[in-house]
Amino acid sequence: MEHITLLIGIVIITALVFDFTNGFHDTANAMATTISTGALKPKTAVAMSAVLNLVGAFLSVEVAKTISGGILDESAGIKPEVIFAGLVGAIVWNLLTWLAGLPSSSSHALFGGLIGASVASAGFGSINGDAVVMKVLIPAVCAPLVAGVGAMLATRLTYRIGRNTDPAATAKGYRAGQIASAGLVSLAHGTNDAQKTMGVITLALIAGNVVAPDSDPPLWVIVSAGMAIALGTFIGGWRIIRTMGKGITDIQPPQGFAAQTGAATVILASSHLGFSLSTTQVCSGSVMGAGVGRKGGVVRWSTAGRMFAAWGLTLPAAGLVAAGAALLADQGDWGVTTVAVLALAACTAIWMASRRKPVDHTNVNEGHDAEEPGVITTAIAAVIPPPAGLTTTAADTDPAKASA
Amino acid sequence: MHIDWAALGSVFGVSLAVTVGLVGLFTLGIVGLSKQGTAGGEAGTSAAGGTTALARTGAYLCFALCAAAVAYGIYLIVA
């Protein structure tokens, strides 16, 4: 470890910060519907998800070994500065979407950031266009679609089979099933996303000649990446949890179970067959499918529309921020310092903006009321169509009543 | 540009089938258990007892299959 230069150290810390925001951003995937149906108390849910993420991080290093996944042409030369800039782009976009309460893909933010930084630093030749389309864009369109259709059919089926039973009597069983499938999603998230960070850190170490090319991530990398993602998960991105659990549609226990099972299945099936896909998009898709599948279920398409817009923007936006950061960082030490200071300032500003209207475990299940326009939400609203009327009923605020 | 339609199709098919199958199975289990509760409460006749036992066995079978699917899922994650 004595060979680690200051720059590599900065890259590692930045990667861990990204890992933290990743966990933070993606708690919603596994736990949003579990919290909104009342299957688990908010704090219990995030704690369980954090533990499973940590466990998942230790299970395998397969994804970490293929992090660049052929998307970046490594022979063009990946410099630590470029990785640093890519990470900064991903972190800033993750925090912005968190502030807006939009579930967007952390993986896409990471890919977008790395792609943007590489293009800015080494030109378009450094990008493997085919791999981007095949590994990122196609799964991005297909995954939520598959999960949505699956969850919709499953919801229809479960309501049809259980139509003669008392909802109050069966709710307990559905909640138990939902906890199990949410646990699977958390575990899969830990193995996938914690490893992406491990891969990035390893890439940086290789670029800095600290470890040999093609080597496995060192143990301290695995441990720190697992801890960072678990900590982020435990702190919990409550804004996104609220959007996913309450904002898109009102989820009842059978729907929550169907949605979570669909998400877990799609994630496992596709990663087994070699597609890396966004856990966030799969889970959002299945929540929407479950909303459509219930008779009388309402999907708030305005919220969903803003989410889709955020998905479309994730890759280019993170890429642009990263490209700017890469141009600066390429200027030398003062450039890297400037990027670090700017990134820190941006994070602080976003955090300050979030304090104006905090969302935490106490009000996570409350209705999705109109957002107070902050500076950044206004900026985002300028790009994304504003929400139409958001319907909030009394049942929204009471999980016990909603599930009865 | 090479798009692997076969892999995409199999992800689609497998995901749909497994999701719907698992949710259906689990629902059957829940329904079986809840029928047991209501039947037991209504009357203690032997006929009702027989169907209750059957429903309960069926329900546990369904849950066992679901548990097996979860175990296979964990195996896929680890492997």
Interface residues (C-beta under 8 A of the other chain):
Chain A: G56 L59 S60 D130 V133 M134 I138 C142 V146 A147 V149 G150 A151 L153 A154 T155 L157 T158 I161 G162 N164 T165 D166 A169 T170 G173 Y174 G177 A180 S181 L184 L187 A188 T191 P254 F257 A258 T261 G262 A264 T265 V266 L268 A269 S270 S271 H272 L273 G274 F275
Chain B: M1 H2 I3 D4 A7 L8 S10 V11 F12 V14 S15 L16 V18 T19 V20 L22 V23 G24 F26 T27 L28 G29 I30 V31 L33 S34 K35 G37 T38 C66 V70 G73 I74 L76 I77 V78 A79
